[in-house]
């Protein structure tokens, strides 16, 4: 009989921590620049109505999130199979950590001599190694039953191995590359009850968030002191560059041929580049799917290497106006609550749901499809690992039965 270790909904601190984190993300990516400009009595390019719409969207998100859901259902995976998948994922994480670390160091050395926005992105082969490493590492973290015995040491080791290569890359590249990994690990730990919360723990998380935001920015050369030629403080411009609410205000009439929301939700399963539909050219990149982030980048910098980000409110608006903004925000909140409820389980898919939640935290600065786009591929990869582990288990049981039969036969003959 299969038993799944699960944290009860009432004991899952992520239930209230996630909406708080999403609120802070909205503050950082939407409202903080306006607050700073108002404090310094400087003109704000974002108009009041756009801020009001974003506040209403957050309220509808919160309304969808508080809809009561319960993670119920019978377990479909045997405990022995889960244990074998845990062992396989742990071993694979240790093995792939070697090339992943080498890749991280090589890319850090390459980027050290370049300014942010210059040079090439991570090569496909490097990405394949890094994402495979993430996949097996997250699978291990999700399949760990508890932190008893040697599991605590294993969890800490795997966490460090996942963070290290991404930290090397983030020092001279995108800071969210390492930030996402750290937050995924924290979400799993919080949902599973591995972290006990106190004022000191909350303070530590806030310090970590500040470090993720500022340290990679400083190392890659972003200015945080002084002022520009117009007298605007550099630290205000720093937060303005990360804000995307102005996109919602200024680009509601761009009228793309294909719905950016539909394209971003299906970009990982529909080969738009091969079909030559719903694609566009941005700088030197041809036939890239026409997601909203690419559309906005072409409008502003025309360089995917220094993308401008996006805004999921604009994505929803282009799909159906203000009604879609409010209804879509509510559905977005409900799906996040579903992920939170299921993240408390011991499951091979815990890493998948945690990654969706992390992407949801960055959704105020990105496409809504970015939250869900990798689910089909990750589900398929998980199924492949599950079939492998189950086949190995069946083969082992069959071999044991065969040997038992041979021993019994020998005894009867004697």
SEMARKE-428969 format. One record per atom (N, C-alpha, C): x, y, z; residue in one letter. Coordinates in steps of 0.02 Angstrom, whole numbers, padded with zeros to 5 digits, always signed. Example, Ala and Ser with C-alpha at 12.3 -4.5 7.8 and 13.67 -1.06 7.14 Angstrom:
2
+00660-00284+00390a +00615-00225+00390a +00660-00165+00390a +00642-00112+00354s +00684-00053+00357s +00645+00002+00394s 
END
This chain:
414
+00042-00059+00000x +00000+00000+00000x +00044+00062+00000x +00031+00108-00043x +00073+00167-00050x +00054+00219+00002x +00104+00249+00033x +00093+00302+00081x +00133+00362+00059x +00103+00421+00058x +00138+00481+00037x +00143+00528+00096x +00204+00549+00112x +00214+00596+00166x +00188+00664+00145x +00147+00694+00186x +00115+00757+00166x +00108+00803+00226x +00120+00867+00217x +00109+00916+00269x +00036+00939+00265x +00001+00938+00319x -00068+00958+00319x -00073+01031+00297x -00130+01048+00265x -00139+01115+00239x -00132+01167+00295x -00160+01151+00355x -00157+01199+00410x -00085+01210+00434x -00040+01162+00421x +00029+01167+00444x +00076+01190+00390x +00051+01204+00331x +00092+01224+00276x +00102+01300+00278x +00159+01325+00302x +00168+01397+00307x +00168+01433+00240x +00180+01395+00186x +00181+01425+00120x +00112+01452+00101x +00060+01428+00134x -00008+01449+00119x -00016+01524+00125x +00016+01554+00175x +00012+01627+00184x +00076+01662+00163x +00132+01626+00160x +00194+01658+00140x +00196+01673+00065x +00165+01628+00024x +00169+01640-00048x +00132+01704-00069x +00069+01715-00047x +00037+01779-00067x +00075+01840-00042x +00108+01833+00016x +00149+01889+00040x +00208+01900-00007x +00240+01845-00029x +00295+01851-00076x +00272+01881-00143x +00213+01862-00166x +00187+01890-00229x +00172+01964-00221x +00147+01983-00163x +00135+02055-00150x +00200+02094-00153x +00253+02067-00122x +00318+02101-00123x +00346+02104-00194x +00333+02053-00235x +00354+02055-00305x +00318+02109-00343x +00253+02118-00329x +00215+02172-00361x +00242+02240-00340x +00259+02246-00276x +00288+02309-00252x +00354+02323-00289x +00397+02273-00294x +00462+02282-00325x +00457+02297-00399x +00416+02260-00435x +00413+02265-00508x +00362+02315-00534x +00316+02337-00492x +00263+02382-00515x +00262+02449-00478x +00262+02447-00412x +00245+02507-00374x +00303+02544-00342x +00358+02510-00329x +00413+02542-00293x +00441+02604-00330x +00453+02602-00397x +00478+02662-00430x +00433+02722-00421x +00367+02711-00425x +00320+02767-00415x +00324+02794-00344x +00332+02748-00295x +00337+02769-00226x +00401+02810-00215x +00457+02789-00245x +00519+02826-00238x +00516+02894-00272x +00486+02897-00331x +00480+02960-00367x +00434+03009-00329x +00381+02982-00299x +00337+03025-00260x +00373+03052-00198x +00414+03009-00167x +00452+03029-00108x +00503+03084-00125x +00535+03079-00184x +00584+03128-00205x +00553+03186-00243x +00487+03185-00250x +00450+03238-00284x +00474+03247-00356x +00482+03190-00390x +00501+03190-00460x +00443+03166-00502x +00439+03186-00566x +00384+03164-00609x +00385+03088-00620x +00326+03058-00620x +00319+02986-00628x +00291+02971-00697x +00326+02932-00739x +00299+02916-00806x +00238+02870-00803x +00227+02834-00748x +00169+02789-00742x +00110+02829-00714x +00055+02828-00750x -00004+02866-00730x -00043+02830-00675x -00084+02868-00640x -00121+02841-00583x -00168+02785-00603x -00200+02790-00661x -00249+02739-00681x -00214+02671-00690x -00153+02671-00716x -00116+02608-00726x -00100+02576-00658x -00081+02617-00610x -00068+02592-00543x -00132+02563-00513x -00189+02598-00524x -00253+02574-00497x -00272+02507-00527x -00262+02499-00592x -00278+02435-00625x -00235+02379-00596x -00171+02392-00585x -00127+02341-00557x -00149+02321-00486x -00173+02370-00447x -00196+02354-00380x -00259+02310-00383x -00305+02327-00428x -00365+02285-00436x -00346+02215-00459x -00297+02210-00504x -00275+02145-00527x -00247+02104-00469x -00209+02135-00425x -00183+02099-00367x -00239+02076-00321x -00289+02119-00312x -00346+02100-00269x -00383+02040-00299x -00392+02038-00365x -00425+01981-00396x -00380+01919-00392x -00314+01927-00398x -00269+01871-00389x -00277+01843-00319x -00279+01886-00269x -00287+01864-00200x -00354+01830-00190x -00407+01856-00223x -00473+01825-00218x -00472+01754-00247x -00438+01745-00304x -00432+01678-00332x -00390+01632-00289x -00340+01661-00256x -00295+01620-00215x -00329+01593-00153x -00373+01632-00122x -00404+01611-00059x -00462+01562-00069x -00477+01546-00131x -00528+01494-00143x -00505+01429-00110x -00545+01400-00066x -00521+01341-00029x -00511+01281-00075x -00452+01252-00072x -00435+01192-00109x -00403+01142-00062x -00409+01080-00077x -00379+01028-00036x -00342+00979-00082x -00280+00966-00065x -00239+00918-00104x -00258+00847-00083x -00307+00820-00116x -00331+00753-00101x -00316+00705-00158x -00332+00643-00147x -00322+00593-00199x -00277+00537-00176x -00288+00478-00202x -00247+00421-00183x -00180+00424-00218x -00130+00400-00182x -00063+00398-00210x -00059+00347-00266x -00024+00366-00320x -00020+00322-00378x +00048+00287-00384x +00095+00305-00341x +00163+00278-00346x +00178+00240-00282x +00203+00179-00289x +00221+00138-00232x +00280+00170-00195x +00282+00160-00129x +00336+00187-00088x +00404+00161-00111x +00407+00096-00128x +00471+00068-00150x +00494+00100-00215x +00447+00115-00260x +00465+00149-00322x +00489+00220-00308x +00454+00254-00262x +00474+00322-00243x +00544+00322-00213x +00559+00273-00170x +00625+00269-00140x +00679+00258-00193x +00664+00217-00242x +00713+00204-00295x +00723+00267-00338x +00670+00303-00353x +00677+00365-00390x +00718+00416-00351x +00708+00418-00285x +00747+00462-00243x +00821+00446-00248x +00838+00382-00246x +00908+00361-00250x +00938+00378-00319x +00899+00364-00371x +00923+00379-00440x +00933+00454-00448x +00886+00495-00425x +00891+00567-00432x +00951+00594-00393x +00963+00567-00334x +01020+00590-00294x +01086+00574-00329x +01092+00513-00353x +01154+00493-00387x +01165+00535-00450x +01111+00546-00488x +01117+00585-00550x +01137+00657-00534x +01111+00685-00479x +01128+00753-00461x +01202+00759-00445x +01230+00710-00410x +01301+00712-00393x +01344+00706-00456x +01325+00662-00501x +01365+00651-00562x +01363+00713-00607x +01302+00739-00619x +01295+00795-00666x +01322+00860-00635x +01331+00861-00569x +01357+00922-00537x +01426+00939-00563x +01465+00889-00583x +01534+00902-00608x +01532+00942-00673x +01499+00918-00726x +01497+00959-00787x +01459+01024-00777x +01407+01025-00734x +01369+01086-00723x +01413+01140-00691x +01456+01120-00643x +01501+01168-00612x +01553+01193-00661x +01578+01149-00704x +01626+01170-00755x +01593+01220-00802x +01531+01206-00823x +01495+01251-00867x +01485+01319-00834x +01466+01319-00770x +01457+01383-00735x +01520+01423-00731x +01577+01391-00717x +01641+01426-00712x +01663+01452-00781x +01654+01411-00833x +01674+01433-00900x +01634+01493-00923x +01569+01493-00910x +01528+01549-00932x +01544+01611-00890x +01559+01602-00826x +01578+01659-00784x +01642+01692-00809x +01691+01651-00828x +01753+01677-00855x +01740+01714-00921x +01697+01685-00963x +01681+01717-01028x +01648+01785-01018x +01600+01788-00969x +01563+01850-00959x +01603+01902-00920x +01657+01882-00887x +01693+01929-00844x +01722+01987-00883x +01738+01976-00946x +01767+02030-00985x +01717+02068-01027x +01652+02056-01016x +01600+02089-01056x +01554+02129-01012x +01526+02182-01039x +01476+02221-01003x +01409+02185-01007x +01365+02200-00960x +01299+02168-00960x +01261+02187-01023x +01234+02136-01057x +01198+02148-01120x +01240+02135-01181x +01306+02128-01172x +01350+02113-01228x +01363+02038-01230x +01390+02015-01287x +01409+01945-01293x +01350+01899-01307x +01364+01834-01304x +01314+01783-01320x +01281+01755-01257x +01222+01727-01266x +01187+01693-01212x +01220+01626-01197x +01193+01590-01149x +01219+01524-01132x +01208+01477-01191x +01260+01443-01215x +01251+01396-01272x +01202+01341-01255x +01174+01312-01308x +01122+01260-01298x +01149+01201-01258x +01210+01179-01273x +01238+01122-01237x +01245+01138-01163x +01267+01198-01147x +01273+01218-01077x +01204+01218-01043x +01154+01244-01079x +01087+01246-01051x +01061+01175-01038x +01075+01129-01085x +01052+01060-01077x +01081+01029-01013x +01145+01042-01001x +01177+01015-00940x +01147+01046-00878x +01140+01112-00878x +01115+01147-00819x +01043+01129-00803x +01000+01124-00853x +00930+01109-00840x +00919+01036-00822x +00960+00992-00850x +00956+00922-00829x +00977+00915-00756x +01027+00952-00737x +01050+00953-00667x +00994+00978-00622x +00961+01032-00642x +00905+01058-00603x +00849+01006-00597x +00833+00973-00652x +00778+00926-00654x +00788+00869-00604x +00846+00838-00605x +00858+00782-00560x +00866+00806-00488x +00895+00866-00479x +00903+00893-00412x +00836+00908-00380x +00791+00940-00417x +00724+00955-00391x +00685+00890-00378x +00695+00840-00421x +00660+00777-00410x +00682+00745-00344x +00747+00748-00330x +00770+00721-00267x +00740+00758-00208x +00741+00824-00210x +00714+00864-00155x +00640+00849-00144x +00603+00839-00198x +00532+00825-00191x +00517+00755-00166x +00562+00708-00180x +00549+00638-00162x +00576+00619-00094x +00613+00663-00061x +00639+00649+00007x +00580+00644+00055x +00578+00590+00094x +00522+00579+00139x +00525+00626+00199x +00583+00634+00229x +00592+00678+00287x +00666+00694+00293x +00683+00733+00344x +00753+00753+00355x +00787+00710+00407x +00759+00653+00423x +00789+00608+00471x +00850+00573+00443x +00894+00549+00488x +00953+00511+00467x +01000+00552+00425x +01021+00524+00368x +01069+00558+00325x +01036+00604+00274x +00969+00607+00274x +00935+00647+00224x +00950+00722+00231x +00958+00746+00292x +00973+00817+00301x +01039+00836+00266x +01089+00794+00275x +01154+00807+00243x +01147+00804+00167x +01108+00756+00142x +01098+00750+00070x +01062+00811+00042x +01011+00834+00077x +00973+00892+00053x +01017+00954+00050x +01058+00964+00101x +01104+01022+00101x +01155+01017+00045x +01181+00956+00033x +01231+00947-00020x +01201+00960-00088x +01142+00931-00101x +01109+00942-00166x +01092+01015-00176x +01069+01049-00124x +01053+01120-00130x +01115+01160-00150x +01171+01146-00117x +01232+01182-00133x +01255+01168-00204x +01249+01106-00226x +01271+01087-00294x +01227+01119-00347x +01163+01130-00332x +01119+01163-00380x +01133+01238-00384x +01150+01268-00328x +01159+01340-00325x +01226+01362-00355x +01279+01323-00342x +01347+01346-00360x +01355+01366-00433x +01339+01323-00483x +01351+01344-00552x +01309+01404-00572x +01249+01411-00544x +01206+01467-00561x +01229+01532-00528x +01260+01525-00470x +01289+01584-00438x +01347+01610-00479x +01388+01566-00506x +01444+01587-00549x +01418+01625-00610x +01365+01600-00639x +01337+01632-00699x +01306+01699-00681x +01271+01703-00624x +01235+01764-00605x +01282+01822-00588x +01345+01807-00571x +01390+01861-00552x +01401+01911-00609x +01396+01888-00671x +01405+01933-00728x +01348+01926-00779x +01292+01900-00756x +01236+01891-00802x +01171+01902-00764x +01116+01868-00784x +01051+01879-00752x +01049+01854-00681x +01031+01898-00634x +01029+01878-00563x +00973+01830-00548x +00920+01831-00588x +00863+01787-00575x +00881+01714-00590x +00936+01704-00626x +00956+01636-00642x +00973+01597-00579x +01007+01629-00533x +01021+01596-00469x +00964+01607-00420x +00930+01664-00425x +00875+01679-00379x +00819+01628-00383x +00802+01607-00444x +00750+01557-00452x +00767+01492-00418x +00829+01470-00425x +00849+01407-00395x +00845+01410-00319x +00870+01465-00290x +00868+01472-00218x +00796+01472-00192x +00753+01508-00227x +00683+01513-00204x +00647+01447-00211x +00661+01408-00264x +00631+01342-00271x +00648+01298-00211x +00712+01297-00193x +00734+01257-00135x +00698+01280-00072x +00693+01345-00062x +00660+01372-00003x +00586+01354-00002x +00552+01358-00060x +00481+01342-00063x +00468+01269-00043x +00510+01224-00069x +00502+01153-00052x +00513+01143+00023x +00565+01175+00049x +00580+01168+00121x +00524+01196+00164x +00495+01252+00143x +00441+01282+00182x +00377+01240+00178x +00360+01218+00118x +00298+01180+00111x +00302+01113+00147x +00361+01083+00150x +00369+01018+00182x +00380+01024+00257x +00384+01085+00283x +00393+01094+00354x +00465+01085+00377x +00513+01090+00331x +00584+01082+00349x +00612+01145+00381x +00580+01202+00368x +00602+01265+00398x +00551+01288+00450x +00575+01302+00509x +00532+01330+00561x +00538+01406+00561x +00481+01439+00562x +00483+01512+00554x +00483+01548+00620x +00521+01602+00620x +00528+01645+00678x +00546+01714+00651x +00544+01766+00693x +00566+01832+00669x +00636+01832+00640x +00681+01792+00670x +00749+01789+00645x +00751+01756+00576x +00711+01704+00566x +00709+01670+00501x +00682+01716+00447x +00630+01754+00462x +00602+01801+00414x +00654+01854+00396x +00692+01877+00446x +00744+01926+00433x +00798+01897+00388x +00815+01834+00398x +00865+01802+00355x +00841+01798+00283x +00777+01782+00274x +00749+01778+00206x +00749+01846+00172x +00736+01899+00210x +00736+01966+00182x +00807+01986+00162x +00856+01969+00203x +00926+01983+00186x +00945+01945+00122x +00923+01883+00116x +00937+01843+00057x +00906+01875-00005x +00844+01898+00001x +00811+01930-00056x +00848+01993-00078x +00871+02033-00030x +00909+02093-00046x +00975+02075-00081x +01007+02021-00057x +01070+01999-00088x +01059+01977-00160x +01004+01941-00173x +00990+01918-00241x +00978+01977-00287x +00947+02029-00262x +00931+02087-00304x +00992+02129-00318x +01034+02141-00267x +01087+02192-00273x +01156+02164-00290x +01177+02108-00261x +01246+02085-00270x +01262+02070-00343x +01221+02029-00379x +01236+02019-00450x +01233+02083-00491x +01188+02128-00472x +01183+02192-00508x +01247+02233-00501x +01276+02232-00441x +01338+02269-00429x +01396+02238-00467x +01400+02171-00466x +01456+02137-00499x +01453+02145-00575x +01394+02152-00602x +01389+02159-00675x +01395+02232-00698x +01400+02280-00649x +01415+02349-00667x +01356+02397-00664x +01299+02377-00638x +01243+02423-00631x +01260+02479-00582x +01238+02540-00598x +01252+02597-00555x +01197+02605-00502x +01218+02614-00440x +01170+02623-00385x +01183+02688-00348x +01238+02722-00365x +01253+02785-00332x +01260+02840-00385x +01251+02902-00362x +01256+02959-00407x +01190+02975-00440x +01194+03014-00493x +01134+03036-00529x +01149+03040-00603x +01096+03039-00645x +01106+03045-00716x +01110+03119-00736x +01112+03133-00801x +01120+03202-00824x +01059+03245-00807x +01002+03213-00793x +00941+03250-00776x +00932+03257-00700x +00982+03233-00663x +00978+03239-00591x +00938+03185-00556x +00918+03133-00593x +00880+03079-00562x +00928+03030-00529x +00915+03010-00466x +00960+02964-00431x +00966+02898-00467x +01026+02870-00469x +01038+02807-00504x +01000+02749-00472x +00992+02749-00405x +00957+02694-00374x +00883+02693-00393x +00854+02752-00408x +00785+02754-00431x +00781+02727-00502x +00829+02745-00544x +00830+02720-00613x +00841+02644-00613x +00879+02619-00564x +00889+02547-00559x +00823+02511-00550x +00781+02535-00505x +00717+02503-00494x +00669+02517-00552x +00675+02575-00583x +00633+02590-00641x +00647+02542-00698x +00710+02524-00707x +00728+02479-00762x +00699+02410-00752x +00684+02391-00690x +00654+02326-00676x +00579+02328-00672x +00550+02388-00677x +00477+02394-00674x +00447+02388-00743x +00389+02355-00747x +00357+02344-00813x +00286+02372-00816x +00265+02409-00765x +00197+02436-00766x +00188+02487-00821x +00241+02521-00840x +00237+02570-00894x +00221+02536-00961x +00242+02473-00969x +00224+02436-01030x +00149+02430-01036x +00115+02413-00981x +00043+02406-00983x +00010+02472-01002x +00038+02525-00980x +00010+02591-00994x +00019+02612-01067x +00077+02595-01096x +00095+02624-01161x +00084+02579-01221x +00075+02513-01211x +00073+02468-01268x +00007+02429-01273x -00047+02458-01251x -00111+02422-01253x -00140+02421-01324x -00111+02457-01370x -00138+02460-01439x -00089+02432-01490x -00042+02390-01469x +00007+02365-01517x -00024+02317-01566x -00078+02282-01547x -00116+02240-01594x -00076+02188-01632x -00041+02141-01599x -00005+02088-01636x -00054+02042-01671x -00030+02008-01725x -00072+01964-01763x -00095+01904-01722x -00050+01876-01683x -00066+01818-01640x -00070+01841-01567x -00113+01809-01530x -00119+01826-01459x -00054+01808-01423x -00019+01857-01393x +00043+01840-01357x +00031+01791-01300x -00027+01794-01268x -00043+01748-01214x -00046+01676-01240x -00080+01666-01296x -00086+01599-01326x -00017+01573-01346x +00024+01617-01376x +00090+01596-01399x +00134+01577-01340x +00134+01617-01287x +00177+01603-01230x +00155+01540-01193x +00090+01526-01193x +00066+01466-01158x +00082+01402-01196x +00095+01408-01261x +00105+01348-01302x +00173+01347-01337x +00217+01394-01321x +00281+01400-01357x +00325+01339-01349x +00318+01302-01293x +00360+01243-01281x +00332+01179-01312x +00270+01181-01336x +00240+01120-01365x +00222+01129-01438x +00216+01190-01462x +00200+01203-01533x +00263+01230-01566x +00287+01199-01620x +00349+01222-01653x +00335+01281-01699x +00322+01339-01670x +00306+01398-01710x +00362+01415-01759x +00423+01407-01738x +00480+01424-01783x +00482+01380-01844x +00464+01317-01837x +00462+01271-01894x +00402+01285-01939x +00347+01304-01907x +00286+01317-01946x +00285+01386-01977x +00330+01430-01954x +00334+01499-01979x +00268+01537-01970x +00236+01524-01915x +00175+01562-01896x +00185+01590-01827x +00155+01648-01814x +00160+01681-01749x +00233+01689-01728x +00276+01707-01776x +00347+01719-01762x +00365+01790-01781x +00425+01810-01762x +00448+01878-01776x +00524+01879-01777x +00551+01935-01800x +00623+01945-01801x +00640+01999-01750x +00687+01983-01706x +00710+02032-01656x +00786+02037-01663x +00809+02093-01688x +00881+02101-01699x +00906+02050-01749x +00954+02010-01728x +00983+01958-01771x +00949+01890-01764x +00897+01887-01723x +00862+01824-01710x +00799+01821-01753x +00794+01769-01794x +00737+01763-01840x +00691+01706-01817x +00628+01713-01835x +00578+01661-01822x +00573+01642-01748x +00579+01691-01704x +00568+01678-01633x +00493+01685-01618x +00465+01643-01576x +00393+01648-01560x +00375+01718-01536x +00318+01742-01558x +00297+01811-01544x +00265+01816-01476x +00304+01802-01424x +00281+01812-01355x +00288+01886-01339x +00253+01908-01287x +00250+01979-01272x +00319+02007-01254x +00360+01968-01219x +00426+01993-01200x +00468+02009-01262x +00462+01968-01315x +00499+01981-01377x +00470+02042-01413x +00404+02048-01412x +00372+02106-01445x +00395+02171-01412x +00395+02172-01346x +00415+02233-01310x +00490+02246-01318x +00530+02193-01321x +00602+02202-01332x +00615+02233-01400x +00580+02210-01451x +00590+02239-01518x +00569+02313-01519x +00518+02330-01480x +00495+02399-01478x +00546+02444-01443x +00586+02417-01397x +00629+02459-01356x +00703+02452-01372x +00730+02391-01370x +00802+02383-01380x +00820+02343-01442x +00773+02303-01468x +00785+02260-01526x +00844+02213-01516x +00852+02191-01454x +00908+02145-01438x +00884+02097-01384x +00873+02034-01403x +00849+01985-01354x +00899+01973-01298x +00963+01986-01311x +01013+01977-01259x +01005+02024-01201x +00974+02081-01212x +00961+02129-01159x +00886+02144-01158x +00846+02091-01152x +00774+02097-01154x +00746+02145-01102x +00689+02175-01119x +00660+02226-01075x +00612+02197-01024x +00599+02131-01026x +00549+02103-00982x +00480+02109-01012x +00429+02095-00973x +00361+02096-00998x +00314+02113-00941x +00249+02107-00953x +00198+02120-00902x +00137+02078-00917x +00121+02031-00872x +00067+01985-00888x -00001+02020-00889x -00008+02079-00859x -00070+02116-00863x -00083+02138-00935x -00031+02161-00969x -00037+02179-01040x -00053+02118-01082x -00022+02062-01065x -00035+01999-01100x -00109+01980-01096x -00138+01986-01036x -00209+01971-01027x -00252+02023-01062x -00232+02086-01059x -00272+02139-01091x -00276+02129-01166x -00220+02111-01198x -00221+02100-01270x -00263+02039-01289x -00274+01994-01241x -00315+01935-01254x -00389+01948-01247x -00410+01998-01207x -00482+02008-01196x -00500+02070-01158x -00457+02120-01156x -00474+02183-01123x -00471+02178-01047x -00504+02226-01015x -00501+02230-00942x -00535+02170-00909x -00586+02143-00941x -00618+02083-00913x -00569+02026-00908x -00527+02018-00958x -00476+01965-00958x -00423+01979-00905x -00407+02042-00894x -00358+02060-00842x -00381+02037-00774x -00444+02051-00758x -00470+02035-00691x -00484+01960-00685x -00518+01930-00735x -00533+01859-00731x -00470+01817-00734x -00424+01837-00778x -00361+01800-00784x -00320+01804-00720x -00321+01861-00687x -00285+01868-00623x -00313+01822-00571x -00380+01815-00569x -00412+01770-00520x -00394+01697-00534x -00396+01677-00598x -00377+01608-00616x -00303+01595-00601x -00262+01645-00612x -00191+01640-00597x -00182+01627-00522x -00219+01663-00481x -00215+01653-00409x -00238+01584-00388x -00292+01559-00418x -00316+01492-00402x -00266+01438-00420x -00233+01445-00478x -00183+01395-00497x -00124+01396-00449x -00104+01455-00426x -00049+01459-00378x -00068+01426-00313x -00130+01433-00291x -00152+01400-00230x -00149+01324-00239x -00167+01300-00298x -00164+01228-00313x -00092+01203-00307x -00045+01241-00335x +00026+01222-00330x +00048+01220-00257x +00028+01269-00218x +00048+01272-00147x +00021+01211-00110x -00042+01193-00122x -00073+01136-00088x -00035+01071-00103x -00015+01061-00165x +00017+00999-00185x +00092+00998-00172x +00121+01056-00157x +00192+01059-00143x +00209+01028-00076x +00160+01021-00031x +00173+00991+00034x +00178+00916+00033x +00167+00885-00024x +00170+00812-00029x +00241+00788-00045x +00255+00727-00024x +00315+00693-00050x +00297+00669-00120x +00327+00698-00169x +00307+00684-00238x +00365+00698-00285x +00367+00658-00339x +00417+00670-00391x +00405+00736-00427x +00345+00764-00421x +00326+00824-00456x +00331+00886-00413x +00353+00879-00350x +00357+00938-00307x +00402+00992-00337x +00457+00971-00368x +00501+01019-00399x +00467+01056-00456x +00423+01021-00493x +00387+01053-00548x +00342+01108-00521x +00303+01091-00469x +00256+01141-00441x +00294+01198-00410x +00351+01184-00377x +00391+01237-00346x +00418+01284-00399x +00440+01257-00455x +00466+01299-00509x +00411+01343-00538x +00351+01316-00544x +00294+01357-00567x +00281+01414-00519x +00285+01401-00454x +00273+01453-00404x +00327+01507-00408x +00390+01487-00418x +00443+01536-00424x +00432+01580-00485x +00414+01550-00540x +00400+01589-00600x +00340+01635-00590x +00292+01612-00548x +00235+01655-00533x +00257+01717-00494x +00307+01710-00451x +00332+01767-00413x +00363+01819-00460x +00392+01796-00515x +00422+01842-00563x +00374+01862-00619x +00312+01838-00616x +00264+01853-00669x +00249+01927-00677x +00250+01969-00624x +00239+02040-00636x +00290+02072-00683x +00345+02037-00695x +00395+02062-00742x +00404+02015-00802x +00355+01970-00812x +00363+01922-00866x +00297+01903-00897x +00299+01852-00940x +00240+01826-00973x +00205+01776-00929x +00139+01773-00933x +00101+01726-00893x +00115+01654-00916x +00126+01645-00981x +00142+01578-01005x +00208+01552-00978x +00252+01597-00956x +00316+01578-00927x +00306+01535-00864x +00249+01544-00830x +00235+01507-00769x +00222+01433-00785x +00188+01420-00841x +00163+01353-00855x +00197+01318-00913x +00240+01352-00951x +00263+01326-01015x +00304+01262-01009x +00338+01251-00953x +00382+01193-00948x +00348+01132-00917x +00286+01139-00897x +00251+01083-00865x +00249+01021-00910x +00228+01026-00974x +00225+00965-01015x +00291+00929-01020x +00345+00967-01033x +00411+00935-01039x +00434+00903-00974x +00423+00937-00918x +00443+00910-00853x +00402+00849-00834x +00338+00849-00851x +00297+00790-00838x +00321+00731-00879x +00339+00743-00942x +00364+00688-00984x +00430+00662-00956x +00475+00707-00936x +00539+00685-00908x +00530+00645-00844x +00483+00668-00801x +00469+00631-00739x +00441+00562-00754x +00397+00558-00805x +00369+00493-00824x +00423+00445-00847x +00472+00471-00884x +00527+00428-00908x +00567+00401-00849x +00583+00444-00800x +00619+00421-00741x +00578+00370-00702x +00513+00383-00696x +00469+00338-00660x +00466+00269-00693x +00461+00268-00760x +00459+00205-00796x +00524+00167-00787x +00580+00203-00789x +00645+00171-00779x +00650+00140-00709x +00631+00178-00658x +00636+00153-00589x +00588+00095-00577x +00528+00100-00605x +00479+00047-00596x +00501-00016-00633x +00531-00009-00692x +00555-00066-00729x +00612-00101-00691x +00657-00060-00662x +00712-00088-00623x +00685-00126-00562x +00633-00099-00532x +00603-00131-00473x +00571-00198-00493x +00535-00198-00548x +00503-00260-00571x +00556-00312-00589x +00609-00290-00623x +00662-00336-00642x +00696-00366-00580x +00706-00323-00530x +00738-00347-00468x +00693-00397-00433x +00627-00382-00429x +00581-00428-00397x +00577-00494-00435x +00577-00490-00501x +00574-00551-00541x +00636-00594-00531x +00694-00560-00527x +00756-00597-00516x +00756-00631-00447x +00729-00594-00397x +00726-00622-00329x +00680-00683-00327x +00623-00679-00362x +00576-00735-00364x +00607-00795-00400x +00644-00781-00454x +00676-00835-00491x +00728-00871-00448x +00768-00831-00412x +00818-00861-00368x +00786-00901-00312x +00731-00874-00284x +00696-00911-00231x +00669-00977-00257x +00643-00976-00319x +00617-01037-00349x +00672-01088-00361x +00731-01064-00383x +00787-01110-00395x +00810-01142-00329x +00813-01101-00275x +00834-01128-00210x +00785-01179-00185x +00720-01164-00192x +00668-01211-00170x +00673-01276-00209x +00687-01270-00276x +00693-01329-00317x +00752-01373-00297x +00807-01339-00281x +00867-01376-00260x +00854-01413-00195x +00819-01381-00148x +00804-01412-00084x +00759-01472-00092x +00709-01466-00136x +00663-01522-00147x +00699-01581-00180x +00747-01565-00225x +00784-01619-00258x +00829-01656-00208x +00857-01616-00161x +00900-01648-00112x +00862-01687-00059x 
END
